[in-house]
Amino acid sequence: MSDRVVMVGAGYWSQFQVEGWRDAGSPLAAICNRHIDNARQLAARYGVPKCYDDIEAMLDAEKPTLVDVCLPPVAQEAAVRASLQRRLPTICQKPFGIDLKQAEAMTAMAEAAGVPLVVHENFRFTPWFRECRRLIDDGFFGRVHGISFRLRPGDGQGPDAYLDRQPYFQQMPEFLVRETAVHFIDTFRFLMGEVRAVTARLRKLNPVIAGEDAGLLIFEFDDDRTGLFDGNRLNEHKAENLRRTMGEMWLEGERGVMRLDGDARLWWKPHGATEAEHAYHPGGRGVFGGASLALQAHVLAHLRQGTPLENGARDYLNNLHVQAALYHSHASGQRVSMATFDPHQP
């Protein structure tokens, strides 16, 4: 049976999802959005044949094999529930749910229905992080002991910050970690393993937004490995496109350091030798080097061939537990051990 994909949502990020389904060889059958004019504009731009303003009507009429929920957290649960009630495999955009309780409820709903629920967390699918994972698996670094990422996309400046793209960013009471650093919680887990303890110091640099937009996050992993996320959304890093990598990375091992620059180039510095560019394919068209397309193709491969699935909802809850621990660390001024932390306690 061929894939039949439909999408719910027609906001800023939806364009990248539509392009991803097209490039993955499964162009959308329909788009649903409560403001149907927005759905029609998106559909006309990409040649999507049908539009709806009622998700249940779309699901019943189109009989999809996969539903892509590309909505902000406040609107996700109703769409995910409608899909899972019909036992349809579902992808949900991140941030996943309005809070941990809702994310857990959607996860339980999917498990009761016996169908995949995948969180659209795409940074681990960028070509540069996939290449680093390949090199780790090949033993290129020897023992890997540290990772650092310096986030500087420069898009959070002034009173109009985010208004032209995702205006709800300004009202999020938890912003940098919940919206942005969660990408790197997941990526650090992908490259370094499970998080065992965290320490966080958060700040607000732009006074017009509700939440934090800067922070230092320290991660501890098994085998005495560490991670550092140093991020703010006001300053810039050196890059032609500031949003391609969102910043710069250093991945350190016993044999040397791999550096990611803002133009998605990787640079290898062995001990005692000169740094040189590490050749790899940095990705094609599409946001973040084609990361959204790669995630979407990954989900299709799982549904077609049963290949292992990354970022299933149950595993993704680990990211949200670490996220909660980071906010707790900042509020308490203390290092938080994941082994003893209860993310459900205030």
VOBA-1610 file (N, C-alpha, C; in pm, whole numbers, padded with zeros to 5 digits, always signed):
BEGIN
Met+00085-00119+00000Met+00000+00000+00000Met+00089+00125+00000Ser+00056+00222-00080Ser+00136+00344-00090Ser+00108+00435+00029Asp+00205+00525+00056Asp+00189+00620+00164Asp+00083+00724+00126Arg+00006+00765+00224Arg-00091+00872+00205Arg-00080+00962+00327Val-00010+01074+00311Val+00024+01161+00423Val-00064+01285+00419Val-00116+01323+00535Val-00187+01450+00550Val-00122+01529+00662Met-00144+01660+00661Met-00081+01746+00760Met-00186+01837+00823Val-00168+01861+00954Val-00251+01956+01027Val-00164+02074+01066Gly-00201+02193+01020Gly-00124+02314+01049Gly-00073+02380+00923Ala-00076+02513+00923Ala-00029+02588+00806Ala+00046+02714+00850Gly+00118+02703+00962Gly+00197+02814+01012Gly+00335+02820+00948Tyr+00424+02896+01011Tyr+00556+02921+00954Tyr+00630+02792+00922Trp+00635+02699+01018Trp+00717+02580+00999Trp+00658+02482+00899Ser+00531+02491+00870Ser+00465+02392+00784Ser+00525+02387+00644Gln+00578+02498+00595Gln+00635+02498+00460Gln+00750+02398+00449Phe+00829+02386+00555Phe+00942+02294+00552Phe+00894+02149+00556Gln+00784+02126+00627Gln+00727+01992+00630Gln+00672+01953+00493Val+00601+02045+00430Val+00545+02016+00297Val+00657+01984+00199Glu+00764+02063+00202Glu+00877+02037+00113Glu+00940+01901+00143Gly+00949+01867+00272Gly+01007+01739+00310Gly+00928+01621+00256Trp+00795+01626+00268Trp+00713+01516+00216Trp+00726+01507+00064Arg+00729+01620-00002Arg+00748+01620-00147Arg+00880+01556-00184Asp+00988+01598-00118Asp+01121+01548-00152Asp+01143+01403-00109Ala+01063+01358-00012Ala+01071+01218+00031Ala+00990+01126-00059Gly+00922+01182-00159Gly+00845+01103-00253Gly+00705+01069-00208Ser+00657+01141-00102Ser+00520+01121-00054Ser+00453+01257-00037Pro+00426+01326-00148Pro+00363+01458-00137Pro+00230+01451-00066Leu+00197+01557+00006Leu+00077+01558+00087Leu-00050+01538+00005Ala-00142+01462+00064Ala-00274+01446+00003Ala-00369+01558+00042Ala-00345+01618+00161Ala-00435+01724+00209Ala-00370+01798+00324Ile-00417+01921+00345Ile-00376+02006+00457Ile-00501+02051+00530Cys-00495+02051+00664Cys-00603+02102+00746Cys-00552+02217+00831Asn-00629+02323+00841Asn-00597+02435+00928Asn-00726+02506+00964Arg-00738+02549+01089Arg-00865+02612+01130Arg-00892+02741+01055His-00788+02809+01013His-00802+02921+00920His-00777+02866+00780Ile-00880+02830+00711Ile-00864+02753+00587Ile-00794+02833+00478Asp-00803+02966+00483Asp-00733+03046+00382Asp-00582+03024+00390Asn-00530+03007+00512Asn-00387+02979+00526Asn-00352+02844+00464Ala-00440+02745+00485Ala-00417+02613+00424Ala-00421+02622+00273Arg-00516+02700+00221Arg-00528+02714+00075Arg-00406+02782+00014Gln-00352+02883+00084Gln-00233+02950+00032Gln-00114+02853+00027Leu-00097+02775+00134Leu+00012+02679+00138Leu-00008+02570+00033Ala-00131+02523+00020Ala-00161+02418-00078Ala-00137+02467-00220Ala-00175+02589-00248Ala-00154+02644-00383Ala-00005+02658-00415Arg+00072+02693-00314Arg+00216+02712-00333Arg+00285+02580-00368Tyr+00236+02469-00310Tyr+00305+02340-00326Tyr+00222+02236-00401Gly+00108+02274-00453Gly+00030+02181-00532Gly-00038+02072-00452Val-00075+02099-00327Val-00147+02002-00245Val-00294+02005-00288Pro-00353+01890-00319Pro-00484+01891-00385Pro-00604+01930-00301Lys-00601+01908-00168Lys-00722+01933-00088Lys-00691+02007+00040Cys-00788+02085+00086Cys-00777+02160+00211Cys-00901+02139+00296Tyr-00883+02141+00426Tyr-00992+02125+00521Tyr-00973+02222+00637Asp-01083+02253+00706Asp-01073+02328+00830Asp-01119+02246+00950Asp-01145+02117+00929Asp-01188+02026+01035Asp-01105+01899+01026Ile-01027+01870+01129Ile-00936+01756+01121Ile-01009+01624+01110Glu-01117+01608+01185Glu-01187+01480+01181Glu-01247+01455+01043Ala-01298+01561+00980Ala-01351+01547+00845Ala-01241+01507+00748Met-01122+01566+00763Met-01010+01531+00675Met-00968+01386+00695Leu-00953+01344+00820Leu-00908+01207+00846Leu-01008+01104+00794Asp-01137+01132+00810Asp-01238+01037+00766Asp-01249+01034+00613Ala-01229+01149+00549Ala-01243+01154+00404Ala-01118+01103+00332Glu-01001+01135+00385Glu-00876+01108+00313Glu-00817+00970+00343Lys-00857+00909+00455Lys-00804+00776+00492Lys-00651+00772+00484Pro-00583+00859+00557Pro-00436+00865+00547Pro-00369+00744+00613Thr-00243+00724+00577Thr-00161+00624+00645Thr-00065+00688+00744Leu-00054+00822+00742Leu+00035+00895+00833Leu-00018+01037+00847Val-00018+01088+00971Val-00066+01224+00999Val+00049+01304+01059Asp+00076+01420+01001Asp+00181+01510+01047Asp+00114+01628+01117Val+00130+01637+01249Val+00071+01746+01328Val+00177+01854+01344Cys+00162+01959+01266Cys+00260+02068+01264Cys+00195+02192+01326Leu+00174+02183+01457Leu+00102+02286+01532Leu+00182+02328+01655Pro+00159+02449+01707Pro+00220+02486+01835Pro+00160+02404+01948Pro+00229+02398+02062Pro+00185+02309+02170Pro+00040+02324+02212Val-00011+02444+02217Val-00146+02466+02267Val-00251+02397+02182Ala-00220+02369+02056Ala-00318+02311+01965Ala-00292+02165+01932Gln-00188+02106+01986Gln-00147+01971+01943Gln-00239+01860+01990Glu-00281+01864+02116Glu-00345+01749+02178Glu-00470+01704+02105Ala-00555+01797+02064Ala-00679+01760+01997Ala-00651+01692+01863Ala-00551+01742+01790Ala-00518+01683+01661Ala-00455+01545+01679Val-00363+01533+01776Val-00301+01403+01802Val-00406+01302+01846Arg-00497+01343+01932Arg-00602+01252+01980Arg-00690+01205+01865Ala-00731+01296+01776Ala-00816+01258+01663Ala-00745+01156+01574Ser-00615+01173+01555Ser-00538+01080+01473Ser-00524+00944+01541Leu-00488+00945+01669Leu-00464+00820+01739Leu-00593+00742+01763Gln-00704+00813+01777Gln-00832+00742+01791Gln-00864+00659+01668Arg-00808+00697+01554Arg-00826+00621+01429Arg-00708+00527+01405Arg-00623+00513+01505Arg-00506+00425+01498Arg-00415+00458+01379Leu-00389+00586+01362Leu-00304+00633+01253Leu-00167+00671+01307Pro-00058+00621+01247Pro+00075+00668+01285Pro+00080+00821+01274Thr+00146+00884+01373Thr+00139+01030+01386Thr+00276+01088+01418Ile+00305+01202+01356Ile+00422+01282+01392Ile+00371+01409+01458Cys+00432+01448+01570Cys+00393+01570+01640Cys+00512+01664+01648Gln+00488+01790+01617Gln+00591+01892+01623Gln+00638+01912+01767Lys+00760+01964+01784Lys+00807+02005+01915Lys+00797+02157+01924Pro+00789+02216+02046Pro+00779+02151+02175Pro+00660+02055+02182Phe+00680+01941+02248Phe+00584+01832+02251Phe+00488+01852+02369Gly+00367+01904+02340Gly+00268+01927+02443Gly+00289+02057+02518Ile+00184+02098+02589Ile+00192+02223+02665Ile+00275+02205+02791Asp+00287+02080+02838Asp+00368+02051+02956Asp+00398+01901+02958Leu+00473+01857+03056Leu+00512+01717+03064Leu+00390+01627+03080Lys+00294+01670+03162Lys+00174+01589+03184Lys+00102+01560+03053Gln+00086+01662+02969Gln+00018+01640+02842Gln+00101+01554+02748Ala+00232+01575+02746Ala+00319+01491+02663Ala+00309+01345+02704Glu+00306+01319+02833Glu+00291+01182+02881Glu+00155+01124+02845Ala+00051+01207+02851Ala-00083+01159+02816Ala-00091+01123+02668Met-00032+01203+02581Met-00032+01171+02438Met+00049+01045+02411Thr+00160+01029+02483Thr+00241+00908+02469Thr+00161+00784+02508Ala+00092+00791+02620Ala+00010+00678+02666Ala-00103+00649+02568Met-00158+00753+02509Met-00265+00736+02410Met-00214+00656+02290Ala-00094+00689+02244Ala-00036+00620+02129Ala-00007+00474+02163Glu+00043+00449+02283Glu+00074+00312+02322Glu-00053+00230+02337Ala-00160+00292+02386Ala-00287+00220+02397Ala-00343+00188+02259Ala-00321+00278+02163Ala-00369+00256+02026Ala-00279+00160+01949Gly-00156+00139+01998Gly-00063+00048+01932Gly-00007+00101+01802Val+00008+00234+01792Val+00063+00294+01670Val+00176+00391+01707Pro+00270+00415+01614Pro+00381+00505+01644Pro+00335+00650+01661Leu+00390+00716+01762Leu+00382+00861+01777Leu+00526+00910+01783Val+00565+00990+01685Val+00703+01037+01671Val+00706+01187+01694Val+00804+01235+01768Val+00820+01378+01786Val+00913+01431+01678His+00871+01541+01614His+00952+01598+01505His+01068+01678+01565Glu+01165+01604+01615Glu+01290+01660+01667Glu+01398+01630+01564Asn+01435+01731+01484Asn+01513+01700+01364Asn+01663+01729+01374Phe+01711+01794+01480Phe+01852+01832+01481Phe+01945+01711+01476Arg+01908+01602+01540Arg+01995+01484+01534Arg+02005+01428+01392Phe+01916+01472+01302Phe+01918+01426+01164Phe+01996+01520+01071Thr+02057+01626+01125Thr+02141+01710+01040Thr+02261+01628+00992Pro+02309+01655+00870Pro+02422+01578+00818Pro+02546+01585+00906Trp+02570+01700+00971Trp+02692+01714+01051Trp+02685+01630+01179Phe+02571+01625+01244Phe+02562+01541+01364Phe+02557+01392+01328Arg+02497+01357+01214Arg+02500+01217+01170Arg+02644+01174+01140Glu+02721+01262+01078Glu+02860+01230+01048Glu+02940+01211+01177Cys+02917+01298+01275Cys+02987+01282+01404Cys+02950+01149+01470Arg+02824+01111+01464Arg+02783+00984+01522Arg+02850+00867+01449Arg+02861+00877+01317Arg+02927+00772+01238Arg+03073+00759+01280Leu+03139+00873+01297Leu+03280+00871+01335Leu+03300+00815+01475Ile+03209+00849+01567Ile+03217+00793+01702Ile+03206+00641+01694Asp+03108+00593+01618Asp+03086+00448+01606Asp+03206+00378+01542Asp+03276+00449+01451Asp+03393+00391+01385Asp+03520+00398+01469Gly+03513+00461+01587Gly+03631+00473+01672Gly+03727+00582+01631Phe+03681+00675+01547Phe+03767+00780+01494Phe+03829+00866+01604Phe+03751+00897+01708Phe+03796+00987+01814Phe+03872+00915+01924Gly+03869+00781+01927Gly+03904+00711+02049Gly+03791+00733+02150Arg+03825+00749+02275Arg+03723+00778+02375Arg+03679+00923+02362Val+03550+00945+02342Val+03493+01080+02338Val+03463+01123+02481His+03510+01242+02519His+03492+01284+02658His+03419+01416+02675Gly+03395+01493+02568Gly+03328+01621+02586Gly+03267+01676+02460Ile+03159+01752+02478Ile+03095+01822+02368Ile+03055+01960+02416Ser+03073+02060+02330Ser+03031+02197+02360Ser+02959+02252+02239Phe+02851+02325+02264Phe+02783+02394+02154Phe+02759+02538+02197Arg+02796+02631+02107Arg+02778+02774+02130Arg+02670+02824+02035Leu+02551+02848+02086Leu+02436+02890+02006Leu+02432+03043+01996Arg+02434+03095+01874Arg+02429+03239+01852Arg+02356+03270+01719Pro+02224+03247+01708Pro+02155+03270+01580Pro+02123+03415+01551Gly+02131+03504+01652Gly+02113+03646+01629Gly+01974+03688+01585Asp+01871+03608+01618Asp+01736+03640+01570Asp+01645+03693+01680Gly+01701+03720+01799Gly+01617+03761+01911Gly+01641+03903+01957Gln+01676+03990+01865Gln+01712+04126+01900Gln+01593+04221+01888Gly+01580+04313+01983Gly+01487+04425+01972Gly+01341+04392+01998Pro+01255+04492+01989Pro+01113+04475+02022Pro+01036+04388+01924Asp+01087+04370+01803Asp+01018+04288+01703Asp+01073+04146+01693Ala+01151+04106+01792Ala+01211+03972+01788Ala+01105+03866+01767Tyr+01126+03780+01665Tyr+01044+03662+01634Tyr+00908+03693+01573Leu+00868+03819+01568Leu+00731+03851+01524Leu+00708+03816+01377Asp+00812+03820+01295Asp+00793+03793+01152Asp+00790+03644+01121Arg+00820+03559+01222Arg+00830+03417+01193Arg+00743+03333+01288Gln+00771+03341+01415Gln+00696+03263+01516Gln+00667+03355+01635Pro+00567+03441+01622Pro+00542+03546+01723Pro+00511+03493+01862Tyr+00459+03371+01872Tyr+00429+03317+02004Tyr+00554+03296+02088Phe+00672+03299+02025Phe+00797+03291+02100Phe+00804+03398+02208Gln+00751+03518+02177Gln+00761+03629+02272Gln+00683+03602+02400Gln+00580+03520+02394Gln+00494+03497+02511Gln+00527+03369+02587Met+00620+03287+02538Met+00650+03162+02606Met+00716+03188+02740Pro+00658+03142+02852Pro+00719+03168+02983Pro+00850+03093+03003Glu+00866+02980+02934Glu+00992+02907+02928Glu+01032+02902+02781Phe+01143+02965+02748Phe+01171+02983+02605Phe+01299+02915+02560Leu+01415+02960+02606Leu+01541+02912+02546Leu+01554+02760+02558Val+01529+02706+02677Val+01547+02562+02695Val+01433+02486+02629Arg+01309+02526+02655Arg+01193+02452+02603Arg+01183+02456+02452Glu+01216+02568+02391Glu+01200+02583+02247Glu+01327+02548+02170Thr+01444+02585+02222Thr+01568+02578+02144Thr+01668+02477+02200Ala+01702+02490+02328Ala+01805+02401+02382Ala+01759+02256+02387Val+01628+02232+02382Val+01581+02093+02378Val+01635+02021+02255His+01659+02095+02145His+01725+02035+02029His+01859+01973+02069Phe+01930+02043+02156Phe+02065+02001+02192Phe+02064+01901+02307Ile+01962+01904+02390Ile+01943+01793+02484Ile+01935+01664+02405Asp+01851+01663+02303Asp+01834+01543+02222Asp+01962+01508+02145Thr+02027+01609+02088Thr+02149+01585+02012Thr+02262+01536+02101Phe+02276+01594+02220Phe+02379+01548+02313Phe+02352+01403+02353Arg+02226+01367+02377Arg+02194+01228+02408Arg+02229+01136+02291Phe+02202+01183+02169Phe+02233+01106+02048Phe+02382+01080+02036Leu+02465+01179+02072Leu+02609+01166+02055Leu+02681+01113+02179Met+02629+01143+02297Met+02703+01116+02420Met+02638+01013+02512Gly+02512+00980+02489Gly+02443+00887+02576Gly+02350+00959+02673Glu+02298+00885+02770Glu+02199+00941+02859Glu+02259+01042+02957Val+02181+01144+02987Val+02221+01249+03081Val+02205+01197+03223Arg+02308+01215+03305Arg+02304+01168+03444Arg+02286+01282+03544Ala+02328+01404+03509Ala+02311+01520+03598Ala+02322+01647+03516Val+02261+01755+03565Val+02264+01883+03495Val+02281+01997+03595Thr+02335+02108+03544Thr+02343+02234+03617Thr+02308+02344+03519Ala+02227+02441+03561Ala+02181+02544+03467Ala+02184+02682+03531Arg+02219+02781+03448Arg+02207+02922+03485Arg+02144+02994+03366Leu+02022+03044+03384Leu+01944+03105+03276Leu+01930+03256+03298Arg+01915+03328+03185Arg+01899+03475+03192Arg+01802+03521+03084Lys+01751+03644+03102Lys+01673+03710+02997Lys+01749+03835+02954Leu+01789+03839+02826Leu+01862+03953+02773Leu+01772+04052+02702Asn+01670+04004+02633Asn+01576+04092+02562Asn+01453+04111+02651Pro+01429+04232+02701Pro+01320+04252+02798Pro+01180+04239+02739Val+01167+04234+02607Val+01031+04229+02550Val+00971+04090+02553Ile+01051+03987+02579Ile+00997+03852+02578Ile+00969+03805+02721Ala+00883+03705+02733Ala+00842+03658+02866Ala+00943+03565+02930Gly+01005+03480+02850Gly+01093+03376+02905Gly+01240+03410+02893Glu+01323+03312+02928Glu+01467+03328+02920Glu+01513+03314+02774Asp+01618+03388+02737Asp+01673+03376+02602Asp+01823+03356+02603Ala+01880+03328+02720Ala+02024+03302+02731Ala+02046+03204+02845Gly+02152+03124+02833Gly+02179+03032+02941Gly+02307+02953+02922Leu+02360+02906+03033Leu+02470+02810+03037Leu+02417+02681+03099Leu+02431+02572+03026Leu+02380+02443+03069Leu+02496+02343+03070Ile+02515+02278+03183Ile+02621+02178+03197Ile+02556+02040+03208Phe+02606+01947+03130Phe+02554+01810+03127Phe+02663+01713+03172Glu+02624+01613+03249Glu+02713+01505+03288Glu+02658+01374+03232Phe+02748+01294+03176Phe+02712+01165+03117Phe+02794+01056+03185Asp+02768+00931+03148Asp+02847+00820+03200Asp+02994+00834+03159Asp+03081+00761+03229Asp+03223+00754+03195Asp+03290+00890+03205Asp+03241+00976+03297Asp+03302+01106+03324Asp+03308+01195+03200Arg+03206+01183+03115Arg+03196+01269+02997Arg+03106+01389+03028Thr+03133+01501+02963Thr+03059+01624+02994Thr+03012+01693+02867Gly+02913+01779+02883Gly+02863+01862+02775Gly+02836+02003+02825Leu+02857+02100+02737Leu+02830+02240+02770Leu+02750+02302+02657Phe+02636+02359+02692Phe+02558+02440+02598Phe+02566+02584+02647Asp+02620+02671+02562Asp+02633+02814+02591Asp+02553+02886+02485Gly+02433+02935+02521Gly+02347+02989+02417Gly+02282+03121+02451Asn+02271+03208+02352Asn+02176+03319+02359Asn+02128+03349+02218Arg+02009+03406+02206Arg+01950+03427+02074Arg+01968+03570+02025Leu+02046+03652+02097Leu+02068+03789+02053Leu+02192+03803+01966Asn+02302+03745+02008Asn+02428+03762+01936Asn+02437+03667+01818Glu+02534+03695+01730Glu+02551+03619+01607Glu+02684+03544+01609His+02693+03441+01524His+02818+03373+01502His+02856+03394+01355Lys+02973+03354+01317Lys+03021+03377+01180Lys+02961+03272+01087Ala+02875+03317+00996Ala+02810+03225+00902Ala+02741+03304+00793Glu+02733+03244+00675Glu+02654+03306+00569Glu+02505+03303+00603Asn+02461+03191+00657Asn+02322+03174+00699Asn+02323+03140+00848Leu+02282+03234+00931Leu+02292+03217+01076Leu+02204+03103+01128Arg+02104+03062+01051Arg+02014+02958+01096Arg+02050+02819+01041Arg+02157+02810+00964Arg+02192+02678+00909Arg+02233+02582+01022Thr+02330+02622+01102Thr+02371+02539+01215Thr+02329+02599+01349Met+02290+02725+01352Met+02252+02800+01472Met+02371+02832+01562Gly+02489+02785+01527Gly+02605+02810+01611Gly+02722+02720+01576Glu+02808+02696+01675Glu+02932+02622+01653Glu+02947+02514+01760Met+03013+02403+01721Met+03030+02290+01812Met+03175+02246+01817Trp+03213+02191+01934Trp+03342+02124+01951Trp+03314+01988+02013Leu+03356+01882+01946Leu+03340+01746+01996Leu+03480+01691+02022Glu+03510+01658+02148Glu+03646+01628+02189Glu+03662+01480+02225Gly+03770+01422+02176Gly+03804+01285+02207Gly+03951+01270+02240Glu+03994+01150+02271Glu+04133+01130+02312Glu+04231+01152+02197Arg+04183+01153+02072Arg+04273+01171+01958Arg+04269+01312+01900Gly+04175+01396+01944Gly+04169+01530+01890Gly+04030+01590+01904Val+04007+01700+01829Val+03884+01778+01840Val+03823+01798+01702Met+03693+01771+01692Met+03617+01802+01570Met+03539+01930+01595Arg+03554+02026+01506Arg+03487+02155+01518Arg+03386+02173+01406Leu+03265+02212+01440Leu+03162+02248+01343Leu+03156+02399+01334Asp+03170+02455+01214Asp+03159+02601+01201Asp+03018+02639+01154Gly+02993+02768+01143Gly+02859+02817+01112Gly+02813+02790+00970Asp+02904+02749+00883Asp+02868+02716+00746Asp+02859+02565+00726Ala+02848+02492+00836Ala+02829+02346+00836Ala+02952+02270+00789Arg+03069+02333+00798Arg+03193+02260+00769Arg+03245+02198+00897Leu+03303+02081+00885Leu+03367+02013+00998Leu+03519+02024+00984Trp+03587+02050+01096Trp+03731+02069+01097Trp+03792+01977+01204Trp+03889+01895+01163Trp+03951+01799+01253Trp+04089+01848+01294Lys+04112+01854+01426Lys+04241+01896+01481Lys+04297+01781+01564Pro+04383+01697+01504Pro+04448+01592+01584Pro+04550+01655+01680His+04579+01586+01788His+04679+01636+01880His+04814+01650+01810Gly+04874+01767+01827Gly+05007+01790+01772Gly+05013+01814+01623Ala+04897+01834+01559Ala+04895+01854+01414Ala+04804+01972+01379Thr+04806+02011+01253Thr+04730+02126+01206Thr+04584+02089+01181Glu+04496+02180+01213Glu+04355+02159+01185Glu+04332+02159+01034Ala+04250+02064+00987Ala+04218+02055+00844Ala+04070+02022+00829Glu+04015+02061+00716Glu+03873+02035+00695Glu+03848+01885+00678His+03745+01838+00742His+03703+01698+00731His+03595+01690+00623Ala+03623+01616+00517Ala+03530+01609+00405Ala+03411+01519+00439Tyr+03292+01569+00413Tyr+03168+01492+00426Tyr+03063+01566+00344His+02946+01506+00328His+02840+01573+00252His+02755+01653+00349Pro+02757+01787+00338Pro+02688+01871+00437Pro+02538+01885+00415Gly+02483+01807+00325Gly+02338+01812+00303Gly+02301+01895+00183Gly+02179+01875+00139Gly+02130+01947+00023Gly+02034+02056+00062Arg+01931+02073-00018Arg+01835+02178+00009Arg+01749+02139+00128Gly+01681+02237+00179Gly+01597+02212+00294Gly+01658+02267+00421Val+01574+02296+00518Val+01617+02358+00642Val+01713+02267+00718Phe+01814+02327+00784Phe+01914+02255+00862Phe+01980+02142+00782Gly+02018+02172+00660Gly+02087+02074+00578Gly+02001+01954+00539Gly+01869+01977+00532Gly+01778+01869+00495Gly+01738+01781+00613Ala+01750+01833+00736Ala+01720+01752+00854Ala+01574+01712+00862Ser+01483+01804+00826Ser+01341+01770+00831Ser+01310+01659+00732Leu+01362+01671+00610Leu+01344+01566+00509Leu+01400+01434+00561Ala+01517+01436+00623Ala+01579+01313+00672Ala+01492+01247+00778Leu+01437+01327+00869Leu+01349+01270+00971Leu+01223+01210+00908Gln+01164+01283+00814Gln+01042+01234+00751Gln+01068+01105+00672Ala+01181+01100+00601Ala+01217+00978+00529Ala+01243+00863+00627His+01299+00895+00741His+01325+00795+00846His+01194+00734+00895Val+01091+00817+00916Val+00962+00766+00960Val+00897+00681+00851Leu+00905+00724+00727Leu+00850+00644+00617Leu+00920+00509+00608Ala+01051+00506+00626Ala+01124+00379+00620Ala+01079+00286+00733His+01054+00343+00849His+01004+00261+00960His+00868+00200+00926Leu+00779+00280+00869Leu+00646+00229+00839Leu+00649+00128+00723Arg+00741+00147+00629Arg+00748+00057+00513Arg+00825-00070+00542Gln+00941-00056+00607Gln+01031-00170+00623Gln+01050-00214+00768Gly+00993-00140+00862Gly+01010-00176+01002Gly+01147-00146+01059Thr+01221-00052+00999Thr+01352-00014+01051Thr+01336+00053+01188Pro+01441+00047+01273Pro+01430+00106+01407Pro+01392+00253+01401Leu+01312+00295+01498Leu+01256+00429+01499Leu+01324+00515+01604Glu+01372+00632+01564Glu+01427+00730+01658Glu+01319+00834+01691Asn+01330+00889+01811Asn+01241+00995+01857Asn+01096+00953+01868Gly+01073+00825+01899Gly+00940+00786+01942Gly+00905+00860+02069Ala+00776+00880+02093Ala+00732+00965+02204Ala+00784+00916+02339Arg+00784+00784+02363Arg+00829+00733+02493Arg+00975+00770+02519Asp+01062+00753+02420Asp+01201+00791+02438Asp+01214+00942+02449Tyr+01133+01016+02375Tyr+01145+01162+02375Tyr+01112+01220+02512Leu+01032+01150+02591Leu+01004+01200+02726Leu+01132+01217+02807Asn+01237+01139+02776Asn+01365+01158+02845Asn+01418+01299+02824Asn+01401+01353+02704Asn+01443+01491+02679Asn+01367+01588+02768Leu+01237+01564+02784Leu+01154+01654+02865Leu+01187+01641+03013His+01229+01523+03058His+01274+01508+03196His+01402+01589+03220Val+01494+01583+03125Val+01617+01663+03136Val+01583+01812+03131Gln+01492+01850+03043Gln+01447+01989+03034Gln+01393+02037+03169Ala+01309+01957+03233Ala+01254+01994+03363Ala+01365+02005+03468Ala+01463+01916+03460Ala+01574+01920+03556Ala+01657+02048+03539Leu+01673+02093+03416Leu+01748+02217+03392Leu+01676+02337+03452Tyr+01546+02345+03432Tyr+01471+02456+03492Tyr+01475+02447+03645His+01468+02325+03698His+01476+02308+03844His+01614+02348+03896Ser+01718+02313+03822Ser+01853+02350+03862Ser+01867+02502+03869His+01817+02572+03769His+01825+02717+03771His+01748+02775+03889Ala+01626+02727+03911Ala+01542+02781+04018Ala+01601+02754+04156Ser+01663+02638+04173Ser+01716+02599+04304Ser+01861+02639+04324Gly+01930+02671+04214Gly+02072+02701+04223Gly+02158+02580+04251Gln+02108+02461+04219Gln+02177+02339+04254Gln+02197+02247+04132Arg+02300+02164+04140Arg+02317+02054+04047Arg+02205+01953+04070Val+02149+01898+03963Val+02038+01804+03974Val+02080+01669+03917Ser+02070+01566+03999Ser+02095+01429+03954Ser+01967+01371+03896Met+01975+01316+03776Met+01857+01259+03713Met+01806+01136+03788Ala+01894+01068+03860Ala+01854+00946+03929Ala+01758+00974+04044Thr+01766+01093+04102Thr+01681+01125+04216Thr+01579+01234+04186Phe+01584+01291+04067Phe+01493+01402+04033Phe+01356+01350+03991Asp+01252+01409+04045Asp+01114+01379+04007Asp+01062+01495+03922Pro+01049+01476+03790Pro+01007+01589+03705Pro+00862+01632+03728His+00786+01555+03804His+00646+01589+03829His+00629+01677+03952Gln+00735+01693+04031Gln+00728+01780+04148Gln+00757+01923+04109Pro+00686+02020+04166Pro+00711+02161+04132Pro+00848+02206+04181
//
